[in-house]
Amino acid sequence: MLIRSRTLTGLLFITLAGTSAAGAAPLTSSTHQTEQDKARQEALAPQQQDFQSSQQRVAPQGIPFPEETHCKLINRVDIDSDNQALTRKLLAKTARQAQGRCLGSEGIRLLAYTLQNELIAQGYITSLIDVPSQSLEHGILRFTLHYGKVGAIDYADGSDTTRLWNSLPTSSGTILRLSDLEQGMANLQRLPGATAHMKLLPGQHEGESDIQIARSLAKKWQLGAWLDDAGSKASGRYQAGGALYLYDLTTLNDILYLSGGGDIEFNQHNDGNHNGSLYYSIPFGYWTLSAYGAYSQYRQQFNGNWSTMDYKSKNRYYSATLSRLLSHTRQQKTTADLRIAKSTSHYYFGGSELLVMRKQNPSWEFTLNHQHYFNKKIVDASIGIQRSLPWLSSTATPEEQAGLYSPLSRIVHGNLQAMMKFDATGDKFTWAPRLSAQFSPDKLASDNKFNIGSRWSVRGFDGENSLSGNQGWYWRNDFIWDLATHERQFYLGADIGRLIGADLYQKGKVLSGAVSGLRGQLWSTQYDLFISTPLSKPDKFHSDALNMGFSLQWRY
């Protein structure tokens, strides 16, 4: 019996591995489960409010010094302050424009005015440039810079309070910068339903400004629910779930949510799939620390002549992410993310674990994100690198021992998407393209492979099969019309995707499809109803000719 069991396990592993290598994998494989779990994590993400910066960087302009009869040659400009390193960083380039010029009173006044404006442009809105009395001996022009400091920080009467030490990237006695104030405002308003205002008041000491904060939070909790048909036929197509969001639980402006869900075809599939997740996020000035954990289980039945056997997969995913705001102005926002993650998968057939299919995938990932605002256009771009972390693995998996993937695999991934409105069509028409790509010189584990053929990549297909490979790209296009009533949008979409690289087993590498749909919001519920069709696919890639789907997201 032991030999027979091992033989059956080996045959099942070879069958599933062979199907995946062929490029067209069944949806109930780990490929789709991973995609679905990632999509669920994105959909459950707290709806944090975006903060619009008021800072606007303007390239330094040349100073138009006037020609003056009474003037002195300036050999050097010195700016005295209590932070010389910062002063040189802020003003040295502007001050150098006066070197070698013959300046009189008007020229000196213009230089002081320009230096003051440069301070304000860089966010030092309470710092002052002063011109002391001097003889300009040896051609040295001196200025004095008095940095404005932060005085007392407190809440206004009647304000909702939370701890400030982790939300504000500044404290009493530090140099006052507009970017620090704006980041503090962004943190205080990150929770749904939160509003915050700041006032600068005269401080007790010269050069100090007190900060008075008025904040309100509508409620410290929120409920969410979802319903969609994104599952597979084998383990339950119709799925539902709920989530509980808790805000400012520790008075540290933090976010916590718990979720649970599964398929709702109880009679047909008898617990075909279920899932749950836990998320926590807390700000620390320009930094944000978040942790996420999730599990999912998928079950399908194989009916034989004499018995019915269960095939199950149990998946776990854990991650910790440290994010840093690098730059934020009226025109752009740039952030960096460092993530350490680990996923594990166990598979069972007839109640026994298939040890040869056990998987674990520890990795670290570094990503740069950039958002740029143009007139009626928003562009989001990201590029990242991901590498495996073998030391975080408990033991080498059979997949690794068999050489099916590299334990030191490297992945480079990128995304580019935009929202563009055009003057010729008014504000009712938007083009929303998205390009996603992945490149790797190594053999990748199935959880890390690039997949196309689902509603989350190339639309138009029923989702029961997908193309999977180490490298690839897809390009999605949505053409959106804003309808007049009830926050509704009608959209048409055309997508194409391709796997990259020569693979002896792949019969086809390109998918394309079209979609049309209606999405919007009604009674606190976001909905998306669509119908799609394939445009091109490999000959042996099966999909229905017409596919319909829906997604409902409710928040209260």
Backbone hydrogen bonds, N-H to C=O, Kabsch-Sander energy under -0.5 kcal/mol:
donor,donor_aa,acceptor,acceptor_aa,energy
5,S,1,M,-2.7
6,R,2,L,-2.3
7,T,3,I,-2.3
8,L,4,R,-2.6
9,T,5,S,-2.5
10,G,6,R,-2.8
11,L,7,T,-2.6
12,L,8,L,-2.4
13,F,9,T,-2.4
14,I,10,G,-2.6
15,T,11,L,-2.4
16,L,12,L,-2.5
17,A,13,F,-2.9
18,G,14,I,-2.6
19,T,15,T,-2.0
20,S,16,L,-2.1
21,A,17,A,-2.3
22,A,18,G,-1.3
23,G,20,S,-1.6
25,A,23,G,-0.8
25,A,466,S,-2.1
27,L,464,E,-2.0
29,S,26,P,-1.9
32,H,29,S,-0.5
33,Q,29,S,-1.7
34,T,30,S,-2.7
35,E,31,T,-1.9
36,Q,32,H,-3.0
37,D,33,Q,-2.4
38,K,34,T,-2.2
39,A,35,E,-2.4
40,R,36,Q,-2.2
41,Q,37,D,-2.1
42,E,38,K,-2.1
43,A,39,A,-2.2
44,L,40,R,-2.0
45,A,41,Q,-0.7
45,A,42,E,-0.6
48,Q,46,P,-2.0
49,Q,190,R,-0.6
53,S,51,F,-0.6
65,F,63,I,-1.9
68,E,66,P,-0.6
71,C,69,T,-0.9
72,K,103,L,-2.2
74,I,101,R,-2.7
75,N,73,L,-0.6
75,N,139,G,-2.6
76,R,139,G,-1.9
78,D,76,R,-0.5
78,D,141,L,-2.7
80,D,78,D,-0.5
80,D,143,F,-2.8
87,T,83,N,-2.2
88,R,84,Q,-2.6
89,K,85,A,-1.8
90,L,86,L,-2.2
91,L,87,T,-2.9
92,A,88,R,-1.6
95,A,91,L,-2.7
96,R,92,A,-2.0
97,Q,94,T,-1.2
98,A,95,A,-1.8
99,Q,96,R,-1.1
100,G,74,I,-3.7
101,R,98,A,-1.9
103,L,72,K,-2.4
103,L,101,R,-0.8
108,I,104,G,-2.4
109,R,105,S,-2.3
110,L,106,E,-2.3
111,L,107,G,-2.2
112,A,108,I,-2.4
113,Y,109,R,-2.2
114,T,110,L,-2.2
115,L,111,L,-2.6
116,Q,112,A,-2.3
117,N,113,Y,-2.2
118,E,114,T,-2.1
119,L,115,L,-1.9
120,I,116,Q,-2.1
121,A,117,N,-2.7
122,Q,118,E,-1.5
123,G,120,I,-1.7
124,Y,119,L,-2.5
125,I,123,G,-1.6
127,S,124,Y,-1.0
128,L,146,H,-2.3
130,D,144,T,-3.1
139,G,136,L,-1.8
140,I,137,E,-1.3
141,L,76,R,-2.7
141,L,139,G,-0.6
142,R,140,I,-0.5
143,F,78,D,-2.5
144,T,130,D,-2.9
145,L,80,D,-3.3
146,H,128,L,-2.9
146,H,144,T,-0.6
147,Y,145,L,-0.8
149,K,207,G,-2.7
150,V,174,T,-2.6
151,G,209,S,-2.8
154,D,211,I,-2.2
156,A,213,I,-3.1
159,S,156,A,-1.7
160,D,215,R,-3.0
163,R,251,T,-2.5
168,L,164,L,-2.5
173,G,150,V,-3.4
174,T,171,S,-1.9
176,L,148,G,-2.8
178,L,123,G,-3.0
181,L,177,R,-1.7
182,E,178,L,-2.7
183,Q,179,S,-2.2
184,G,180,D,-2.2
185,M,181,L,-2.3
186,A,182,E,-2.6
187,N,183,Q,-2.3
188,L,184,G,-2.4
189,Q,185,M,-1.5
190,R,187,N,-1.1
194,A,191,L,-1.9
195,T,216,S,-2.5
197,H,214,A,-2.4
199,K,212,Q,-2.2
201,L,199,K,-0.6
201,L,210,D,-2.7
203,G,208,E,-2.0
208,E,205,H,-1.9
209,S,149,K,-1.9
210,D,201,L,-2.8
211,I,152,A,-2.8
212,Q,199,K,-2.6
212,Q,210,D,-0.5
213,I,154,D,-2.3
214,A,197,H,-2.7
216,S,195,T,-2.5
218,A,193,G,-1.7
222,Q,245,Y,-1.9
224,G,243,A,-2.4
225,A,554,W,-2.2
226,W,241,G,-2.1
227,L,552,L,-1.9
228,D,239,Q,-2.3
229,D,550,F,-1.3
231,G,237,R,-2.2
236,G,232,S,-1.0
239,Q,228,D,-2.7
240,A,262,G,-2.7
241,G,226,W,-1.7
242,G,260,G,-2.5
243,A,224,G,-2.6
244,L,258,L,-2.6
245,Y,222,Q,-3.2
246,L,256,L,-3.5
247,Y,220,K,-2.7
248,D,254,D,-2.9
251,T,248,D,-1.0
255,I,281,S,-2.4
256,L,246,L,-2.3
257,Y,279,Y,-2.0
258,L,244,L,-2.0
259,S,277,S,-2.2
260,G,242,G,-2.2
261,G,275,N,-2.4
262,G,240,A,-2.7
263,D,273,N,-2.2
264,I,238,Y,-2.4
266,F,264,I,-0.8
269,H,265,E,-2.7
270,N,265,E,-0.6
270,N,266,F,-1.8
274,H,297,Q,-1.9
275,N,261,G,-2.8
276,G,295,Y,-2.2
277,S,259,S,-1.7
278,L,293,G,-2.7
279,Y,257,Y,-2.3
280,Y,291,A,-2.3
281,S,255,I,-2.2
282,I,289,L,-2.4
284,F,287,W,-3.3
285,G,166,N,-2.8
287,W,284,F,-2.1
288,T,323,S,-2.0
289,L,282,I,-2.6
290,S,321,T,-2.5
291,A,280,Y,-2.6
292,Y,319,S,-2.5
293,G,278,L,-2.5
294,A,317,Y,-2.6
295,Y,276,G,-2.5
296,S,315,N,-2.0
297,Q,274,H,-2.7
298,Y,313,S,-2.2
299,R,272,G,-3.8
300,Q,311,Y,-2.3
302,F,309,M,-3.2
303,N,301,Q,-0.6
304,G,302,F,-0.6
304,G,307,S,-3.1
309,M,302,F,-2.7
311,Y,300,Q,-3.0
312,K,348,Y,-2.5
313,S,298,Y,-2.2
314,K,346,H,-2.9
315,N,296,S,-3.1
316,R,344,T,-2.6
317,Y,294,A,-2.5
318,Y,342,K,-2.4
319,S,292,Y,-2.5
320,A,340,I,-2.2
321,T,290,S,-2.9
322,L,338,L,-2.7
323,S,288,T,-2.9
323,S,321,T,-0.5
324,R,336,A,-2.5
325,L,286,Y,-2.5
326,L,324,R,-0.6
326,L,334,T,-2.7
327,S,334,T,-1.7
329,T,332,Q,-2.8
330,R,55,Q,-4.0
333,K,371,Q,-2.3
334,T,327,S,-2.9
335,T,369,N,-2.4
336,A,324,R,-2.1
337,D,367,T,-2.7
338,L,322,L,-2.3
339,R,365,E,-2.9
340,I,320,A,-2.3
341,A,363,S,-2.7
342,K,318,Y,-2.5
343,S,361,N,-0.8
344,T,316,R,-2.3
345,S,359,K,-2.5
346,H,314,K,-2.3
348,Y,312,K,-2.6
349,F,352,S,-2.9
350,G,310,D,-2.7
352,S,349,F,-1.4
354,L,347,Y,-3.3
355,L,353,E,-1.3
357,M,354,L,-2.0
358,R,355,L,-1.3
359,K,345,S,-2.5
361,N,343,S,-3.0
363,S,341,A,-2.7
364,W,387,R,-2.6
365,E,339,R,-2.6
366,F,385,I,-2.5
367,T,337,D,-2.4
368,L,383,I,-2.8
369,N,335,T,-2.9
370,H,381,A,-3.2
371,Q,333,K,-3.0
372,H,379,V,-2.8
373,Y,331,Q,-3.5
374,F,372,H,-0.5
374,F,377,K,-3.4
376,K,374,F,-0.7
377,K,374,F,-1.2
378,I,419,M,-2.0
379,V,372,H,-2.5
380,D,417,Q,-3.3
381,A,370,H,-2.9
382,S,415,N,-2.4
383,I,368,L,-1.9
384,G,413,H,-2.7
385,I,366,F,-2.4
386,Q,411,I,-2.9
387,R,364,W,-2.6
388,S,409,S,-1.7
389,L,362,P,-1.9
392,L,389,L,-1.8
393,S,390,P,-1.9
399,E,358,R,-0.6
401,Q,397,T,-2.7
402,A,398,P,-2.2
403,G,400,E,-1.6
404,L,399,E,-2.1
406,S,443,K,-2.6
409,S,406,S,-1.1
411,I,386,Q,-2.5
412,V,439,F,-2.8
413,H,384,G,-2.2
414,G,437,A,-2.2
415,N,382,S,-2.3
416,L,435,L,-2.5
417,Q,380,D,-2.8
418,A,433,P,-1.9
419,M,378,I,-2.3
420,M,431,W,-2.3
421,K,376,K,-2.4
422,F,429,F,-0.7
425,T,422,F,-1.2
426,G,423,D,-1.1
428,K,425,T,-0.7
430,T,480,I,-2.4
431,W,420,M,-2.6
432,A,430,T,-0.5
432,A,478,D,-3.1
434,R,476,R,-2.6
435,L,416,L,-3.3
436,S,474,Y,-2.5
437,A,414,G,-2.4
438,Q,472,G,-2.6
439,F,412,V,-2.8
442,D,410,R,-0.5
448,N,445,A,-1.6
449,K,445,A,-0.6
449,K,446,S,-0.9
450,F,469,G,-3.2
452,I,467,L,-2.3
457,S,454,S,-1.5
459,R,457,S,-0.7
466,S,25,A,-1.0
467,L,452,I,-2.6
468,S,23,G,-1.0
469,G,450,F,-2.1
471,Q,500,I,-0.6
472,G,438,Q,-2.1
473,W,498,R,-2.4
474,Y,436,S,-2.4
475,W,496,I,-3.3
476,R,434,R,-3.0
477,N,494,A,-0.7
478,D,432,A,-1.4
479,F,492,L,-3.0
480,I,430,T,-3.2
480,I,478,D,-0.6
481,W,490,F,-3.0
482,D,428,K,-2.8
482,D,480,I,-0.5
483,L,481,W,-0.6
483,L,488,R,-2.5
488,R,485,T,-0.9
489,Q,519,R,-3.0
490,F,481,W,-2.4
491,Y,517,G,-2.5
492,L,479,F,-1.9
493,G,515,V,-3.4
494,A,477,N,-1.7
495,D,513,G,-2.7
496,I,475,W,-1.9
497,G,511,L,-2.8
498,R,473,W,-2.9
499,L,509,K,-2.1
500,I,471,Q,-2.2
506,Q,503,D,-1.0
507,K,22,A,-0.7
511,L,497,G,-2.2
512,S,536,S,-2.1
513,G,495,D,-1.9
514,A,533,T,-2.5
515,V,493,G,-2.3
516,S,531,I,-2.3
517,G,491,Y,-2.3
518,L,529,L,-2.7
519,R,489,Q,-2.6
520,G,527,Y,-1.8
521,Q,486,H,-0.7
521,Q,487,E,-0.8
522,L,525,T,-2.6
525,T,522,L,-1.1
526,Q,553,Q,-3.5
527,Y,520,G,-2.3
528,D,551,S,-1.9
529,L,518,L,-2.8
530,F,549,G,-2.4
531,I,516,S,-2.7
532,S,547,N,-3.4
533,T,514,A,-2.3
535,L,512,S,-3.0
536,S,512,S,-1.8
541,F,538,P,-1.5
542,H,540,K,-0.8
547,N,532,S,-2.9
549,G,530,F,-2.3
551,S,528,D,-1.6
552,L,227,L,-2.6
553,Q,526,Q,-2.9
554,W,225,A,-3.2
555,R,524,S,-2.0
556,Y,223,L,-2.8
